[in-house]
Amino acid sequence: MLREQRLLLAEANNIPFESEECPSIGPCAGTCDKCDREAKYLYEQMKKIPKDERVYPQFEAKIDFSSNNINDEAHRDFDLGMLFPELGI
């Protein structure tokens, strides 16, 4: 899910970016070393773009809480500011 969001962010802002599938065994939470490097690269590239010219695609996260009985809703909307709070968006 986070990999797809990084790809969309790069595309929306014309940032050269290639991403391969995560080498993690099993589902990756998007916080492995590879994913962290990609996020850092995008963060650095976004800082080079004037704030008023940055494009932030709308993302929707679908999170299944049913296995833990935490919440009956199976999804939450969030924005890129949650992924990159340093950008101040």
C-alpha positions as CSV (number, residue, x, y, z in Angstrom):
1,M,0.0,0.0,0.0
2,L,2.7,2.5,0.9
3,R,4.7,1.6,-2.1
4,E,1.8,2.4,-4.4
5,Q,1.4,5.8,-2.6
6,R,5.1,6.6,-3.1
7,L,4.7,5.8,-6.8
8,L,1.7,8.1,-7.1
9,L,3.4,10.9,-5.2
10,A,6.4,10.7,-7.5
11,E,4.3,10.6,-10.6
12,A,2.2,13.5,-9.5
13,N,5.3,15.7,-8.9
14,N,7.3,14.5,-11.9
15,I,10.0,13.0,-9.6
16,P,12.1,10.3,-11.3
17,F,11.4,7.2,-9.1
18,E,11.6,3.5,-9.6
19,S,10.5,1.0,-7.0
20,E,10.8,-2.7,-6.8
21,E,8.8,-5.1,-4.7
22,C,9.9,-5.2,-1.1
23,P,12.3,-8.0,-0.2
24,S,10.6,-8.6,3.1
25,I,9.3,-12.0,3.8
26,G,5.6,-11.7,4.2
27,P,3.6,-8.4,4.1
28,C,5.7,-5.3,4.5
29,A,4.3,-2.5,6.7
30,G,6.2,0.0,4.5
31,T,8.9,0.6,7.1
32,C,11.6,-1.8,6.1
33,D,15.1,-0.4,5.1
34,K,14.2,-0.3,1.4
35,C,10.9,1.4,2.0
36,D,12.5,3.9,4.4
37,R,15.2,4.8,1.8
38,E,12.5,5.3,-0.8
39,A,10.5,7.5,1.5
40,K,13.6,9.6,2.4
41,Y,14.4,10.0,-1.3
42,L,10.9,11.3,-2.0
43,Y,11.0,13.5,1.0
44,E,14.2,15.1,-0.1
45,Q,12.9,15.6,-3.7
46,M,9.6,17.1,-2.4
47,K,11.6,19.7,-0.3
48,K,13.1,20.9,-3.6
49,I,9.7,21.8,-5.0
50,P,8.1,25.1,-3.8
51,K,5.3,24.4,-1.4
52,D,2.7,26.0,-3.6
53,E,3.7,23.7,-6.6
54,R,3.7,20.4,-4.7
55,V,1.0,17.9,-5.7
56,Y,-0.4,15.6,-3.0
57,P,-2.6,12.9,-4.4
58,Q,-5.6,11.8,-2.2
59,F,-4.9,8.4,-0.7
60,E,-7.3,6.0,1.0
61,A,-6.1,3.4,3.4
62,K,-8.1,0.3,3.9
63,I,-7.3,-1.2,7.3
64,D,-9.0,-4.4,8.5
65,F,-9.6,-4.2,12.2
66,S,-11.9,-7.2,12.4
67,S,-9.3,-9.7,13.5
68,N,-8.6,-7.6,16.7
69,N,-12.1,-6.4,17.2
70,I,-10.7,-2.8,17.5
71,N,-13.2,-1.1,15.3
72,D,-16.1,-2.1,13.1
73,E,-15.0,0.1,10.3
74,A,-12.7,-1.5,7.7
75,H,-11.1,1.7,6.4
76,R,-9.8,5.1,7.2
77,D,-9.1,8.1,5.0
78,F,-5.8,9.8,5.5
79,D,-3.7,12.4,3.8
80,L,0.0,12.5,2.9
81,G,0.7,14.8,5.9
82,M,0.5,11.6,8.0
83,L,3.3,10.0,6.0
84,F,5.5,13.1,5.8
85,P,4.6,15.4,8.8
86,E,7.9,17.3,8.2
87,L,6.5,18.8,5.0
88,G,3.9,20.7,7.0
89,I,0.9,19.9,4.8
